[in-house]
Amino acid sequence: MSPATPKMKLYTNHGCPWAHRAHIVLSELQLPFEEEIIDLSTPRTPEYLKVNPRGLVPSLEMDGEILTESAIISNFLADAFPSHLIPTSNSPGGALLRARIAFFVDTFISKVNSSFFKTMFAKTDDDVEAAVGEYVDAVVKEIEPLLGNAAPFFNGSDKLTQAEVLTGSFVLRLFTLPKHDILPEHILSDLSAKAPNFYRWGQAVSTHPSVTSIYDEELIAARTKERVAKLRAA
C-alpha cells in the first residue's frame, strides 16, 4: 500500500444494492481496503451498532473516522481521490458537470427507482404489469433525455462516471433479473423500443467490470425469489 493511501475498512453486504455503490467507486479508484461482511438477515451485533447506530450498510472506516450512507461514502471517495469519475469543482466546467451528475442521480433515484422495486415486489401479476408500465414511462420521461450524448457513459464519457457509480447496482439488477423470471422479460424490450439511449447506456453499465465485480447473480436471484414468494403468500 502506498504511504499516501489511508487504511480503509468497508462494512458491507454484497447482496445490498446500496452498499454495492461503494464497491463500484473503490474498484474504479483501485483503492485497497479491508472488508467486513455484515449479515443483514440477523439483528446487528453490538459491535457493529457502535460503528453505525442505524445498523445499515455500507459504513467506511478510514484513519479512525467513520462515514455512513452509500452516496455520502461514494461521493467522499470520489472527491478525496480525484479521477475520471467526477471533475473537481474548480476545474473548467467542473462545477457544471458535477451539478448535472447530481441532477441525473437524484432524478434516477427519486423518479424512477421506486417503480423498479414496486415491479420486483408486487403481489399480483396485474400489479407487476402496472409497475412495469410506470417504470418504463418514468425512464422515458425523466432519464432518456439526459442520456442523449452518452458514449457509452454519462455526458459522452468512455469511462464510468459518478453517475454510474451511484446508479449502476440498480441498472445491473434491471438487466439481469428478467432472465430469472423476477421481472417480466418485456421490460427490457419495452425500454429498448421506447428509451434507446437508456437501453444502450444500461447495457454498457451492466457489463462493466467495476459494476459486476461483487455481483453474484444466481445468489441474488434466488434470494429475491424467496422474498417475492413470502410477500405473495402473506
HELIX and SHEET records of a PDB file:
HELIX    1   1 PRO A   17  LEU A   29  1                                  13    
HELIX    2   2 PRO A   46  VAL A   51  1                                   6    
HELIX    3   3 SER A   70  ALA A   80  1                                  11    
HELIX    4   4 GLY A   94  THR A  107  1                                  14    
HELIX    5   5 PHE A  108  VAL A  112  3                                   5    
HELIX    6   6 ASN A  113  PHE A  121  1                                   9    
HELIX    7   7 ASP A  125  ALA A  138  1                                  14    
HELIX    8   8 VAL A  139  ILE A  143  3                                   5    
HELIX    9   9 GLU A  144  LEU A  147  5                                   4    
HELIX   10  10 PHE A  154  GLY A  156  5                                   3    
HELIX   11  11 GLN A  162  VAL A  165  1                                   4    
HELIX   12  12 GLY A  168  THR A  176  1                                   9    
HELIX   13  13 LEU A  177  HIS A  180  5                                   4    
HELIX   14  14 HIS A  186  LYS A  194  1                                   9    
HELIX   15  15 PRO A  196  SER A  206  1                                  11    
HELIX   16  16 PRO A  209  THR A  212  1                                   4    
HELIX   17  17 GLU A  217  ALA A  233  1                                  17    
SHEET    1   A 4 GLU A  34  ILE A  37  0                                        
SHEET    2   A 4 MET A   8  THR A  12  1                                        
SHEET    3   A 4 SER A  59  MET A  62 -1                                        
SHEET    4   A 4 GLU A  65  THR A  68 -1                                        
END                                                                             
